[in-house]
Amino acid sequence: MLRRVVRFILTLAGIILGVTLAWMSVHILTERGIELIVYQDIIIYFLFAIAFGLLFFILSKKVIHYTVEFVRIIEHKLQEMPANDILFGVSGLIIGLLISYLVTYPIRQLNIGWLSIIPTTLIYLFFCYLGINVAVKRWKEIDWTELLKRIQKERHGQEIVTSRPKILDTSVIIDGRIFDICKTGFVEGPLVIPAFILEELRHIADSSDTLKRNRGRRGLDILNKIQKELDIPVEIYEKDFEDIQEVDSKLLKLGQLLNGAVLTNDYNLNKIAEFQGVPVLNINELANSVKPVVLPGEEMLVQVIKDGKEMGQGIGYLDDGTMIVVDGGKKHVGETIDVLVTSVLQTAAGRMIFAKPKAVDKVV
């Protein structure tokens, strides 16, 4: 319906343009001494009106199509742009228009008619482009946090404390430890939960696989506990990035837009984020950092529970889940023995302790 109304308006505009051009044509002919009979005037008006009305009607379909596509492209680009870029871009445009008006004022006073249109247009285009470009590219160089702190300090004699938004990954929600960490107060808000993460959790919770379904429901329960039991701001980010398919890529894009940190325990996401310069808070790294430090040469009491990958190796675990690889421990599977730590391997994915039996004697 809207398209039909627009086509009618464009057709009417074509008829009006045709009548106007017909009037100008008749006026020019009259000034040159060419007298037209009344019905000839009517024919000229009729032909111009029909010709331009029909032309605009034919072209209106494509004009509407390309206009809609152009609006969609502009809307899509604006959605991708951070709100700060749009705000400062508009501010730069306004400043550029004001400067252009002042610069072109002497040109307008020359009274040179249409000759002033070209330089005036070029000056407006130049200063508007310069204003937008400078405002968008240079505002990031300003340390707004430091500026706010100075203003707060000058007004109230105290500094304000700002906190980087924490964006939750699916893996860290399902893991559940984020609730306990936030409860201790070591993590400050706001916590940002993207809508596409909630959608992924819903799909997992609706899975036909029992294990996946339980993991998804656990994640939703953790989110409800965070909202209800913790005194920490929780925000739902509704915007999605339709041109990006991977959830991890969407998280990193959101981290860049919000200047936030991604909370995860996904080792691969951690590495990709480091490459793209997005701050990451890895729950596994935090867990590893608070584990007791074990040094080579220390003695430990370990129960060897299974064979290792290499020949003669045995595998045991500490209470916190740290894996201990006992060289020569295969023959002690099922036994609790004293071992001597030889080395410790620390990675973002976890920690491994390598040891060897201290003595053959069993410890019951």
Secondary structure in CASP SS format (residue, H / E / C, confidence):
PFRMAT SS
TARGET T0000
AUTHOR 0000-0000-0000
METHOD secondary structure of the structure
MODEL  1
M C 1.00
L H 1.00
R H 1.00
R H 1.00
V H 1.00
V H 1.00
R H 1.00
F H 1.00
I H 1.00
L H 1.00
T H 1.00
L H 1.00
A H 1.00
G H 1.00
I H 1.00
I H 1.00
L H 1.00
G H 1.00
V H 1.00
T H 1.00
L H 1.00
A H 1.00
W H 1.00
M H 1.00
S H 1.00
V H 1.00
H H 1.00
I H 1.00
L H 1.00
T H 1.00
E H 1.00
R C 1.00
G C 1.00
I C 1.00
E C 1.00
L C 1.00
I C 1.00
V H 1.00
Y H 1.00
Q H 1.00
D H 1.00
I H 1.00
I H 1.00
I H 1.00
Y H 1.00
F H 1.00
L H 1.00
F H 1.00
A H 1.00
I H 1.00
A H 1.00
F H 1.00
G H 1.00
L H 1.00
L H 1.00
F H 1.00
F H 1.00
I H 1.00
L H 1.00
S H 1.00
K H 1.00
K H 1.00
V H 1.00
I H 1.00
H H 1.00
Y H 1.00
T H 1.00
V H 1.00
E H 1.00
F H 1.00
V H 1.00
R H 1.00
I H 1.00
I H 1.00
E H 1.00
H H 1.00
K H 1.00
L H 1.00
Q H 1.00
E H 1.00
M C 1.00
P C 1.00
A H 1.00
N H 1.00
D H 1.00
I H 1.00
L H 1.00
F H 1.00
G H 1.00
V H 1.00
S H 1.00
G H 1.00
L H 1.00
I H 1.00
I H 1.00
G H 1.00
L H 1.00
L H 1.00
I H 1.00
S H 1.00
Y H 1.00
L H 1.00
V H 1.00
T H 1.00
Y H 1.00
P H 1.00
I H 1.00
R H 1.00
Q C 1.00
L C 1.00
N C 1.00
I C 1.00
G H 1.00
W H 1.00
L H 1.00
S H 1.00
I H 1.00
I H 1.00
P H 1.00
T H 1.00
T H 1.00
L H 1.00
I H 1.00
Y H 1.00
L H 1.00
F H 1.00
F H 1.00
C H 1.00
Y H 1.00
L H 1.00
G H 1.00
I H 1.00
N H 1.00
V H 1.00
A H 1.00
V H 1.00
K H 1.00
R H 1.00
W H 1.00
K H 1.00
E H 1.00
I C 1.00
D C 1.00
W H 1.00
T H 1.00
E H 1.00
L H 1.00
L H 1.00
K H 1.00
R H 1.00
I H 1.00
Q H 1.00
K H 1.00
E H 1.00
R H 1.00
H H 1.00
G C 1.00
Q C 1.00
E C 1.00
I C 1.00
V C 1.00
T C 1.00
S C 1.00
R C 1.00
P C 1.00
K E 1.00
I E 1.00
L E 1.00
D C 1.00
T H 1.00
S H 1.00
V H 1.00
I H 1.00
I H 1.00
D H 1.00
G C 1.00
R H 1.00
I H 1.00
F H 1.00
D H 1.00
I H 1.00
C H 1.00
K H 1.00
T H 1.00
G C 1.00
F C 1.00
V C 1.00
E C 1.00
G C 1.00
P C 1.00
L E 1.00
V E 1.00
I E 1.00
P E 1.00
A H 1.00
F H 1.00
I H 1.00
L H 1.00
E H 1.00
E H 1.00
L H 1.00
R H 1.00
H H 1.00
I H 1.00
A H 1.00
D C 1.00
S C 1.00
S C 1.00
D C 1.00
T H 1.00
L H 1.00
K H 1.00
R H 1.00
N H 1.00
R H 1.00
G H 1.00
R H 1.00
R H 1.00
G H 1.00
L H 1.00
D H 1.00
I H 1.00
L H 1.00
N H 1.00
K H 1.00
I H 1.00
Q H 1.00
K H 1.00
E H 1.00
L C 1.00
D C 1.00
I C 1.00
P C 1.00
V E 1.00
E E 1.00
I E 1.00
Y E 1.00
E C 1.00
K C 1.00
D C 1.00
F C 1.00
E C 1.00
D C 1.00
I C 1.00
Q C 1.00
E C 1.00
V H 1.00
D H 1.00
S H 1.00
K H 1.00
L H 1.00
L H 1.00
K H 1.00
L H 1.00
G H 1.00
Q H 1.00
L H 1.00
L H 1.00
N C 1.00
G C 1.00
A E 1.00
V E 1.00
L E 1.00
T E 1.00
N C 1.00
D C 1.00
Y H 1.00
N H 1.00
L H 1.00
N H 1.00
K H 1.00
I H 1.00
A H 1.00
E H 1.00
F H 1.00
Q H 1.00
G C 1.00
V C 1.00
P C 1.00
V E 1.00
L E 1.00
N E 1.00
I H 1.00
N H 1.00
E H 1.00
L H 1.00
A H 1.00
N H 1.00
S H 1.00
V C 1.00
K C 1.00
P C 1.00
V C 1.00
V C 1.00
L C 1.00
P C 1.00
G C 1.00
E C 1.00
E E 1.00
M E 1.00
L E 1.00
V E 1.00
Q E 1.00
V E 1.00
I E 1.00
K E 1.00
D E 1.00
G C 1.00
K C 1.00
E C 1.00
M C 1.00
G C 1.00
Q E 1.00
G E 1.00
I E 1.00
G E 1.00
Y E 1.00
L C 1.00
D C 1.00
D C 1.00
G C 1.00
T C 1.00
M E 1.00
I E 1.00
V E 1.00
V E 1.00
D E 1.00
G C 1.00
G C 1.00
K H 1.00
K H 1.00
H H 1.00
V C 1.00
G C 1.00
E C 1.00
T E 1.00
I E 1.00
D E 1.00
V E 1.00
L E 1.00
V E 1.00
T E 1.00
S E 1.00
V E 1.00
L E 1.00
Q E 1.00
T E 1.00
A C 1.00
A C 1.00
G E 1.00
R E 1.00
M E 1.00
I E 1.00
F E 1.00
A E 1.00
K E 1.00
P E 1.00
K C 1.00
A C 1.00
V C 1.00
D C 1.00
K C 1.00
V C 1.00
V C 1.00
END
